[in-house]
């Protein structure tokens, strides 16, 4: 499983627009093959910072999403709202620590 975390920062005037857009697209992303989880969290110390957490069955599934028509449609809209370059981290989860 691949765990992907993306940290995004927006100017104050873009925050509501981003939240609305995310509400409109989240189900489409969640239904991408291989996506098993997707949530958005707003920063507690900085309400202009957001984090998406997503789980993907494999790197191939994540790459297929990033090459999908849906991603190609939403990426330019999201990118136009950023105040800073997003920070994306992907980690392969091999096993749990129980």
Secondary structure, DSSP 4 states (H G I P E B T S, - for coil): -EEEEEEEEB-GGGHHHHHHHHHHHHHHHHTSTTEEEEEEEE-SS-TTEEEEEEEES-HHHHHHHHTSHHHHHHHHHHHTTBSS--EEEEEE------
